[in-house]
Amino acid sequence: MEIKIVSEDKNVIEVEISNLTIAEILRVYLNEDKSVEFAAWKREHPDKSPILRVETKGKSPKKAINDAIDAISKEINNISSEVKKVK
């Protein structure tokens, strides 16, 4: 999976993510963060990679993205633990 910073400012970042599913999961988790004022992705055409735009207040956009990734990782680990218990 490729990730490329398209533009970056103090409180705004646009990141091109080659995987639409990852962009959507990040959007969901970012919108749960109170310091994130706006998080959404757009795609010019179905064969183009989505661009995730994140606007924050009180936290850098990169920190918000890293926090969302940490939350996703924790949830994945919890799900994995639960599945292992079922076996």
PDB file as gemmi writes it, atoms N, CA and C in Angstrom:
CRYST1    1.000    1.000    1.000  90.00  90.00  90.00 P 1                      
ATOM      1  N   MET A   1       0.854  -1.176   0.000  1.00  0.00           N  
ATOM      2  CA  MET A   1       0.000   0.000   0.000  1.00  0.00           C  
ATOM      3  C   MET A   1       0.898   1.237   0.000  1.00  0.00           C  
ATOM      4  N   GLU A   2       0.549   2.178  -0.833  1.00  0.00           N  
ATOM      5  CA  GLU A   2       1.311   3.419  -0.922  1.00  0.00           C  
ATOM      6  C   GLU A   2       0.553   4.556  -0.263  1.00  0.00           C  
ATOM      7  N   ILE A   3       1.303   5.417   0.438  1.00  0.00           N  
ATOM      8  CA  ILE A   3       0.746   6.615   1.050  1.00  0.00           C  
ATOM      9  C   ILE A   3       1.638   7.777   0.638  1.00  0.00           C  
ATOM     10  N   LYS A   4       1.006   8.846   0.163  1.00  0.00           N  
ATOM     11  CA  LYS A   4       1.757  10.005  -0.320  1.00  0.00           C  
ATOM     12  C   LYS A   4       1.092  11.272   0.193  1.00  0.00           C  
ATOM     13  N   ILE A   5       1.871  12.158   0.802  1.00  0.00           N  
ATOM     14  CA  ILE A   5       1.335  13.444   1.251  1.00  0.00           C  
ATOM     15  C   ILE A   5       1.194  14.345   0.032  1.00  0.00           C  
ATOM     16  N   VAL A   6      -0.032  14.777  -0.215  1.00  0.00           N  
ATOM     17  CA  VAL A   6      -0.322  15.644  -1.359  1.00  0.00           C  
ATOM     18  C   VAL A   6      -0.080  17.095  -0.975  1.00  0.00           C  
ATOM     19  N   SER A   7      -0.585  17.483   0.212  1.00  0.00           N  
ATOM     20  CA  SER A   7      -0.366  18.836   0.728  1.00  0.00           C  
ATOM     21  C   SER A   7      -0.420  18.786   2.243  1.00  0.00           C  
ATOM     22  N   GLU A   8       0.287  19.723   2.859  1.00  0.00           N  
ATOM     23  CA  GLU A   8       0.352  19.745   4.314  1.00  0.00           C  
ATOM     24  C   GLU A   8       0.462  21.183   4.792  1.00  0.00           C  
ATOM     25  N   ASP A   9      -0.305  21.492   5.819  1.00  0.00           N  
ATOM     26  CA  ASP A   9      -0.297  22.796   6.456  1.00  0.00           C  
ATOM     27  C   ASP A   9      -0.301  22.547   7.960  1.00  0.00           C  
ATOM     28  N   LYS A  10      -0.353  23.591   8.737  1.00  0.00           N  
ATOM     29  CA  LYS A  10      -0.334  23.426  10.196  1.00  0.00           C  
ATOM     30  C   LYS A  10      -1.500  22.576  10.695  1.00  0.00           C  
ATOM     31  N   ASN A  11      -2.700  22.839  10.206  1.00  0.00           N  
ATOM     32  CA  ASN A  11      -3.893  22.150  10.691  1.00  0.00           C  
ATOM     33  C   ASN A  11      -4.611  21.333   9.623  1.00  0.00           C  
ATOM     34  N   VAL A  12      -4.018  21.221   8.444  1.00  0.00           N  
ATOM     35  CA  VAL A  12      -4.665  20.495   7.344  1.00  0.00           C  
ATOM     36  C   VAL A  12      -3.636  19.625   6.630  1.00  0.00           C  
ATOM     37  N   ILE A  13      -4.047  18.413   6.307  1.00  0.00           N  
ATOM     38  CA  ILE A  13      -3.192  17.531   5.515  1.00  0.00           C  
ATOM     39  C   ILE A  13      -4.069  16.793   4.515  1.00  0.00           C  
ATOM     40  N   GLU A  14      -3.535  16.575   3.331  1.00  0.00           N  
ATOM     41  CA  GLU A  14      -4.188  15.743   2.323  1.00  0.00           C  
ATOM     42  C   GLU A  14      -3.221  14.625   1.973  1.00  0.00           C  
ATOM     43  N   VAL A  15      -3.709  13.379   2.098  1.00  0.00           N  
ATOM     44  CA  VAL A  15      -2.885  12.204   1.909  1.00  0.00           C  
ATOM     45  C   VAL A  15      -3.530  11.307   0.858  1.00  0.00           C  
ATOM     46  N   GLU A  16      -2.750  10.916  -0.122  1.00  0.00           N  
ATOM     47  CA  GLU A  16      -3.229   9.967  -1.133  1.00  0.00           C  
ATOM     48  C   GLU A  16      -2.932   8.559  -0.628  1.00  0.00           C  
ATOM     49  N   ILE A  17      -3.971   7.746  -0.529  1.00  0.00           N  
ATOM     50  CA  ILE A  17      -3.847   6.384  -0.027  1.00  0.00           C  
ATOM     51  C   ILE A  17      -4.298   5.443  -1.135  1.00  0.00           C  
ATOM     52  N   SER A  18      -3.472   4.464  -1.464  1.00  0.00           N  
ATOM     53  CA  SER A  18      -3.770   3.597  -2.599  1.00  0.00           C  
ATOM     54  C   SER A  18      -4.893   2.596  -2.327  1.00  0.00           C  
ATOM     55  N   ASN A  19      -5.347   2.500  -1.072  1.00  0.00           N  
ATOM     56  CA  ASN A  19      -6.371   1.528  -0.703  1.00  0.00           C  
ATOM     57  C   ASN A  19      -7.617   2.246  -0.179  1.00  0.00           C  
ATOM     58  N   LEU A  20      -8.721   2.125  -0.899  1.00  0.00           N  
ATOM     59  CA  LEU A  20      -9.966   2.801  -0.525  1.00  0.00           C  
ATOM     60  C   LEU A  20     -10.491   2.329   0.823  1.00  0.00           C  
ATOM     61  N   THR A  21     -10.372   1.048   1.122  1.00  0.00           N  
ATOM     62  CA  THR A  21     -10.869   0.506   2.384  1.00  0.00           C  
ATOM     63  C   THR A  21     -10.131   1.136   3.560  1.00  0.00           C  
ATOM     64  N   ILE A  22      -8.822   1.270   3.452  1.00  0.00           N  
ATOM     65  CA  ILE A  22      -8.027   1.886   4.518  1.00  0.00           C  
ATOM     66  C   ILE A  22      -8.408   3.353   4.674  1.00  0.00           C  
ATOM     67  N   ALA A  23      -8.611   4.054   3.575  1.00  0.00           N  
ATOM     68  CA  ALA A  23      -9.014   5.464   3.638  1.00  0.00           C  
ATOM     69  C   ALA A  23     -10.344   5.606   4.377  1.00  0.00           C  
ATOM     70  N   GLU A  24     -11.289   4.719   4.116  1.00  0.00           N  
ATOM     71  CA  GLU A  24     -12.598   4.782   4.769  1.00  0.00           C  
ATOM     72  C   GLU A  24     -12.495   4.447   6.252  1.00  0.00           C  
ATOM     73  N   ILE A  25     -11.719   3.432   6.605  1.00  0.00           N  
ATOM     74  CA  ILE A  25     -11.554   3.087   8.020  1.00  0.00           C  
ATOM     75  C   ILE A  25     -10.899   4.248   8.772  1.00  0.00           C  
ATOM     76  N   LEU A  26      -9.869   4.841   8.191  1.00  0.00           N  
ATOM     77  CA  LEU A  26      -9.228   5.996   8.819  1.00  0.00           C  
ATOM     78  C   LEU A  26     -10.210   7.149   8.989  1.00  0.00           C  
ATOM     79  N   ARG A  27     -11.030   7.396   7.974  1.00  0.00           N  
ATOM     80  CA  ARG A  27     -12.016   8.478   8.058  1.00  0.00           C  
ATOM     81  C   ARG A  27     -12.946   8.267   9.245  1.00  0.00           C  
ATOM     82  N   VAL A  28     -13.425   7.044   9.413  1.00  0.00           N  
ATOM     83  CA  VAL A  28     -14.352   6.739  10.509  1.00  0.00           C  
ATOM     84  C   VAL A  28     -13.684   7.009  11.863  1.00  0.00           C  
ATOM     85  N   TYR A  29     -12.479   6.496  12.044  1.00  0.00           N  
ATOM     86  CA  TYR A  29     -11.787   6.679  13.318  1.00  0.00           C  
ATOM     87  C   TYR A  29     -11.381   8.128  13.546  1.00  0.00           C  
ATOM     88  N   LEU A  30     -10.976   8.831  12.503  1.00  0.00           N  
ATOM     89  CA  LEU A  30     -10.613  10.239  12.641  1.00  0.00           C  
ATOM     90  C   LEU A  30     -11.807  11.076  13.081  1.00  0.00           C  
ATOM     91  N   ASN A  31     -12.984  10.768  12.560  1.00  0.00           N  
ATOM     92  CA  ASN A  31     -14.166  11.539  12.927  1.00  0.00           C  
ATOM     93  C   ASN A  31     -14.619  11.288  14.362  1.00  0.00           C  
ATOM     94  N   GLU A  32     -14.071  10.271  15.012  1.00  0.00           N  
ATOM     95  CA  GLU A  32     -14.361  10.033  16.429  1.00  0.00           C  
ATOM     96  C   GLU A  32     -13.465  10.872  17.339  1.00  0.00           C  
ATOM     97  N   ASP A  33     -12.408  11.453  16.797  1.00  0.00           N  
ATOM     98  CA  ASP A  33     -11.454  12.275  17.549  1.00  0.00           C  
ATOM     99  C   ASP A  33     -12.008  13.694  17.674  1.00  0.00           C  
ATOM    100  N   LYS A  34     -12.114  14.178  18.907  1.00  0.00           N  
ATOM    101  CA  LYS A  34     -12.689  15.509  19.145  1.00  0.00           C  
ATOM    102  C   LYS A  34     -11.836  16.647  18.573  1.00  0.00           C  
ATOM    103  N   SER A  35     -10.545  16.410  18.372  1.00  0.00           N  
ATOM    104  CA  SER A  35      -9.690  17.458  17.815  1.00  0.00           C  
ATOM    105  C   SER A  35      -9.743  17.504  16.289  1.00  0.00           C  
ATOM    106  N   VAL A  36     -10.407  16.542  15.679  1.00  0.00           N  
ATOM    107  CA  VAL A  36     -10.551  16.522  14.220  1.00  0.00           C  
ATOM    108  C   VAL A  36     -11.843  17.250  13.857  1.00  0.00           C  
ATOM    109  N   GLU A  37     -11.692  18.336  13.123  1.00  0.00           N  
ATOM    110  CA  GLU A  37     -12.862  19.107  12.702  1.00  0.00           C  
ATOM    111  C   GLU A  37     -13.478  18.557  11.417  1.00  0.00           C  
ATOM    112  N   PHE A  38     -12.653  17.934  10.584  1.00  0.00           N  
ATOM    113  CA  PHE A  38     -13.127  17.423   9.305  1.00  0.00           C  
ATOM    114  C   PHE A  38     -12.217  16.298   8.848  1.00  0.00           C  
ATOM    115  N   ALA A  39     -12.808  15.199   8.417  1.00  0.00           N  
ATOM    116  CA  ALA A  39     -12.042  14.099   7.820  1.00  0.00           C  
ATOM    117  C   ALA A  39     -12.930  13.442   6.767  1.00  0.00           C  
ATOM    118  N   ALA A  40     -12.456  13.442   5.550  1.00  0.00           N  
ATOM    119  CA  ALA A  40     -13.209  12.836   4.446  1.00  0.00           C  
ATOM    120  C   ALA A  40     -12.237  12.510   3.324  1.00  0.00           C  
ATOM    121  N   TRP A  41     -12.658  11.591   2.486  1.00  0.00           N  
ATOM    122  CA  TRP A  41     -11.852  11.273   1.317  1.00  0.00           C  
ATOM    123  C   TRP A  41     -12.651  11.575   0.068  1.00  0.00           C  
ATOM    124  N   LYS A  42     -11.915  11.810  -1.006  1.00  0.00           N  
ATOM    125  CA  LYS A  42     -12.544  12.008  -2.314  1.00  0.00           C  
ATOM    126  C   LYS A  42     -11.716  11.249  -3.341  1.00  0.00           C  
ATOM    127  N   ARG A  43     -12.356  10.964  -4.449  1.00  0.00           N  
ATOM    128  CA  ARG A  43     -11.667  10.256  -5.520  1.00  0.00           C  
ATOM    129  C   ARG A  43     -12.151  10.839  -6.836  1.00  0.00           C  
ATOM    130  N   GLU A  44     -11.210  11.291  -7.647  1.00  0.00           N  
ATOM    131  CA  GLU A  44     -11.529  11.910  -8.931  1.00  0.00           C  
ATOM    132  C   GLU A  44     -12.201  10.928  -9.885  1.00  0.00           C  
ATOM    133  N   HIS A  45     -11.741   9.678  -9.865  1.00  0.00           N  
ATOM    134  CA  HIS A  45     -12.223   8.663 -10.793  1.00  0.00           C  
ATOM    135  C   HIS A  45     -12.015   7.307 -10.136  1.00  0.00           C  
ATOM    136  N   PRO A  46     -12.869   6.313 -10.424  1.00  0.00           N  
ATOM    137  CA  PRO A  46     -12.717   5.002  -9.776  1.00  0.00           C  
ATOM    138  C   PRO A  46     -11.347   4.339  -9.940  1.00  0.00           C  
ATOM    139  N   ASP A  47     -10.609   4.680 -10.990  1.00  0.00           N  
ATOM    140  CA  ASP A  47      -9.288   4.068 -11.116  1.00  0.00           C  
ATOM    141  C   ASP A  47      -8.171   4.926 -10.520  1.00  0.00           C  
ATOM    142  N   LYS A  48      -8.538   5.987  -9.811  1.00  0.00           N  
ATOM    143  CA  LYS A  48      -7.576   6.843  -9.114  1.00  0.00           C  
ATOM    144  C   LYS A  48      -7.604   6.530  -7.626  1.00  0.00           C  
ATOM    145  N   SER A  49      -6.498   6.774  -6.938  1.00  0.00           N  
ATOM    146  CA  SER A  49      -6.439   6.570  -5.491  1.00  0.00           C  
ATOM    147  C   SER A  49      -7.205   7.677  -4.773  1.00  0.00           C  
ATOM    148  N   PRO A  50      -7.864   7.347  -3.653  1.00  0.00           N  
ATOM    149  CA  PRO A  50      -8.574   8.368  -2.889  1.00  0.00           C  
ATOM    150  C   PRO A  50      -7.590   9.299  -2.174  1.00  0.00           C  
ATOM    151  N   ILE A  51      -8.040  10.525  -1.940  1.00  0.00           N  
ATOM    152  CA  ILE A  51      -7.262  11.502  -1.187  1.00  0.00           C  
ATOM    153  C   ILE A  51      -8.031  11.794   0.096  1.00  0.00           C  
ATOM    154  N   LEU A  52      -7.388  11.532   1.225  1.00  0.00           N  
ATOM    155  CA  LEU A  52      -7.975  11.758   2.535  1.00  0.00           C  
ATOM    156  C   LEU A  52      -7.565  13.141   3.017  1.00  0.00           C  
ATOM    157  N   ARG A  53      -8.555  13.969   3.351  1.00  0.00           N  
ATOM    158  CA  ARG A  53      -8.295  15.316   3.872  1.00  0.00           C  
ATOM    159  C   ARG A  53      -8.657  15.331   5.346  1.00  0.00           C  
ATOM    160  N   VAL A  54      -7.730  15.831   6.159  1.00  0.00           N  
ATOM    161  CA  VAL A  54      -7.931  15.892   7.606  1.00  0.00           C  
ATOM    162  C   VAL A  54      -7.652  17.311   8.068  1.00  0.00           C  
ATOM    163  N   GLU A  55      -8.628  17.902   8.772  1.00  0.00           N  
ATOM    164  CA  GLU A  55      -8.476  19.236   9.356  1.00  0.00           C  
ATOM    165  C   GLU A  55      -8.621  19.097  10.862  1.00  0.00           C  
ATOM    166  N   THR A  56      -7.677  19.680  11.607  1.00  0.00           N  
ATOM    167  CA  THR A  56      -7.681  19.535  13.057  1.00  0.00           C  
ATOM    168  C   THR A  56      -7.624  20.884  13.760  1.00  0.00           C  
ATOM    169  N   LYS A  57      -7.889  20.822  15.069  1.00  0.00           N  
ATOM    170  CA  LYS A  57      -7.759  21.985  15.931  1.00  0.00           C  
ATOM    171  C   LYS A  57      -7.199  21.483  17.258  1.00  0.00           C  
ATOM    172  N   GLY A  58      -6.019  21.957  17.639  1.00  0.00           N  
ATOM    173  CA  GLY A  58      -5.421  21.561  18.899  1.00  0.00           C  
ATOM    174  C   GLY A  58      -4.502  20.362  18.805  1.00  0.00           C  
ATOM    175  N   LYS A  59      -4.410  19.751  17.666  1.00  0.00           N  
ATOM    176  CA  LYS A  59      -3.554  18.585  17.444  1.00  0.00           C  
ATOM    177  C   LYS A  59      -3.134  18.615  15.984  1.00  0.00           C  
ATOM    178  N   SER A  60      -1.918  18.193  15.711  1.00  0.00           N  
ATOM    179  CA  SER A  60      -1.477  18.177  14.311  1.00  0.00           C  
ATOM    180  C   SER A  60      -2.228  17.079  13.555  1.00  0.00           C  
ATOM    181  N   PRO A  61      -2.467  17.278  12.276  1.00  0.00           N  
ATOM    182  CA  PRO A  61      -3.153  16.247  11.488  1.00  0.00           C  
ATOM    183  C   PRO A  61      -2.395  14.914  11.472  1.00  0.00           C  
ATOM    184  N   LYS A  62      -1.055  14.969  11.420  1.00  0.00           N  
ATOM    185  CA  LYS A  62      -0.276  13.730  11.451  1.00  0.00           C  
ATOM    186  C   LYS A  62      -0.491  12.987  12.764  1.00  0.00           C  
ATOM    187  N   LYS A  63      -0.539  13.719  13.878  1.00  0.00           N  
ATOM    188  CA  LYS A  63      -0.771  13.100  15.193  1.00  0.00           C  
ATOM    189  C   LYS A  63      -2.160  12.471  15.224  1.00  0.00           C  
ATOM    190  N   ALA A  64      -3.140  13.150  14.656  1.00  0.00           N  
ATOM    191  CA  ALA A  64      -4.501  12.610  14.615  1.00  0.00           C  
ATOM    192  C   ALA A  64      -4.540  11.317  13.806  1.00  0.00           C  
ATOM    193  N   ILE A  65      -3.845  11.281  12.683  1.00  0.00           N  
ATOM    194  CA  ILE A  65      -3.802  10.075  11.858  1.00  0.00           C  
ATOM    195  C   ILE A  65      -3.101   8.947  12.616  1.00  0.00           C  
ATOM    196  N   ASN A  66      -1.984   9.258  13.265  1.00  0.00           N  
ATOM    197  CA  ASN A  66      -1.272   8.237  14.045  1.00  0.00           C  
ATOM    198  C   ASN A  66      -2.132   7.712  15.190  1.00  0.00           C  
ATOM    199  N   ASP A  67      -2.889   8.596  15.860  1.00  0.00           N  
ATOM    200  CA  ASP A  67      -3.782   8.163  16.936  1.00  0.00           C  
ATOM    201  C   ASP A  67      -4.876   7.236  16.394  1.00  0.00           C  
ATOM    202  N   ALA A  68      -5.394   7.567  15.215  1.00  0.00           N  
ATOM    203  CA  ALA A  68      -6.425   6.721  14.600  1.00  0.00           C  
ATOM    204  C   ALA A  68      -5.845   5.352  14.245  1.00  0.00           C  
ATOM    205  N   ILE A  69      -4.639   5.329  13.730  1.00  0.00           N  
ATOM    206  CA  ILE A  69      -3.988   4.058  13.394  1.00  0.00           C  
ATOM    207  C   ILE A  69      -3.775   3.224  14.658  1.00  0.00           C  
ATOM    208  N   ASP A  70      -3.365   3.873  15.745  1.00  0.00           N  
ATOM    209  CA  ASP A  70      -3.191   3.155  17.020  1.00  0.00           C  
ATOM    210  C   ASP A  70      -4.508   2.556  17.500  1.00  0.00           C  
ATOM    211  N   ALA A  71      -5.593   3.321  17.398  1.00  0.00           N  
ATOM    212  CA  ALA A  71      -6.912   2.833  17.821  1.00  0.00           C  
ATOM    213  C   ALA A  71      -7.365   1.654  16.959  1.00  0.00           C  
ATOM    214  N   ILE A  72      -7.116   1.740  15.672  1.00  0.00           N  
ATOM    215  CA  ILE A  72      -7.469   0.644  14.756  1.00  0.00           C  
ATOM    216  C   ILE A  72      -6.666  -0.607  15.123  1.00  0.00           C  
ATOM    217  N   SER A  73      -5.373  -0.438  15.371  1.00  0.00           N  
ATOM    218  CA  SER A  73      -4.516  -1.573  15.733  1.00  0.00           C  
ATOM    219  C   SER A  73      -4.995  -2.247  17.011  1.00  0.00           C  
ATOM    220  N   LYS A  74      -5.364  -1.448  18.008  1.00  0.00           N  
ATOM    221  CA  LYS A  74      -5.862  -2.012  19.271  1.00  0.00           C  
ATOM    222  C   LYS A  74      -7.141  -2.804  19.045  1.00  0.00           C  
ATOM    223  N   GLU A  75      -8.034  -2.266  18.235  1.00  0.00           N  
ATOM    224  CA  GLU A  75      -9.288  -2.965  17.972  1.00  0.00           C  
ATOM    225  C   GLU A  75      -9.046  -4.269  17.200  1.00  0.00           C  
ATOM    226  N   ILE A  76      -8.133  -4.238  16.254  1.00  0.00           N  
ATOM    227  CA  ILE A  76      -7.800  -5.453  15.503  1.00  0.00           C  
ATOM    228  C   ILE A  76      -7.233  -6.511  16.450  1.00  0.00           C  
ATOM    229  N   ASN A  77      -6.363  -6.095  17.366  1.00  0.00           N  
ATOM    230  CA  ASN A  77      -5.801  -7.043  18.337  1.00  0.00           C  
ATOM    231  C   ASN A  77      -6.879  -7.626  19.236  1.00  0.00           C  
ATOM    232  N   ASN A  78      -7.839  -6.801  19.657  1.00  0.00           N  
ATOM    233  CA  ASN A  78      -8.944  -7.291  20.482  1.00  0.00           C  
ATOM    234  C   ASN A  78      -9.790  -8.311  19.716  1.00  0.00           C  
ATOM    235  N   ILE A  79     -10.069  -8.008  18.473  1.00  0.00           N  
ATOM    236  CA  ILE A  79     -10.859  -8.936  17.649  1.00  0.00           C  
ATOM    237  C   ILE A  79     -10.096 -10.240  17.475  1.00  0.00           C  
ATOM    238  N   SER A  80      -8.811 -10.146  17.211  1.00  0.00           N  
ATOM    239  CA  SER A  80      -7.982 -11.337  17.043  1.00  0.00           C  
ATOM    240  C   SER A  80      -7.994 -12.191  18.310  1.00  0.00           C  
ATOM    241  N   SER A  81      -7.898 -11.571  19.460  1.00  0.00           N  
ATOM    242  CA  SER A  81      -7.936 -12.299  20.737  1.00  0.00           C  
ATOM    243  C   SER A  81      -9.266 -13.010  20.922  1.00  0.00           C  
ATOM    244  N   GLU A  82     -10.350 -12.351  20.592  1.00  0.00           N  
ATOM    245  CA  GLU A  82     -11.672 -12.944  20.722  1.00  0.00           C  
ATOM    246  C   GLU A  82     -11.855 -14.142  19.782  1.00  0.00           C  
ATOM    247  N   VAL A  83     -11.338 -14.023  18.571  1.00  0.00           N  
ATOM    248  CA  VAL A  83     -11.447 -15.120  17.610  1.00  0.00           C  
ATOM    249  C   VAL A  83     -10.633 -16.326  18.089  1.00  0.00           C  
ATOM    250  N   LYS A  84      -9.467 -16.071  18.662  1.00  0.00           N  
ATOM    251  CA  LYS A  84      -8.634 -17.169  19.168  1.00  0.00           C  
ATOM    252  C   LYS A  84      -9.322 -17.905  20.317  1.00  0.00           C  
ATOM    253  N   LYS A  85     -10.104 -17.201  21.107  1.00  0.00           N  
ATOM    254  CA  LYS A  85     -10.832 -17.812  22.217  1.00  0.00           C  
ATOM    255  C   LYS A  85     -11.902 -18.781  21.714  1.00  0.00           C  
ATOM    256  N   VAL A  86     -12.485 -18.490  20.564  1.00  0.00           N  
ATOM    257  CA  VAL A  86     -13.551 -19.295  20.006  1.00  0.00           C  
ATOM    258  C   VAL A  86     -13.038 -20.649  19.529  1.00  0.00           C  
ATOM    259  N   LYS A  87     -11.822 -20.719  19.066  1.00  0.00           N  
ATOM    260  CA  LYS A  87     -11.261 -21.967  18.519  1.00  0.00           C  
ATOM    261  C   LYS A  87     -11.188 -23.074  19.528  1.00  0.00           C  
TER     262      LYS A  87                                                      
END                                                                             
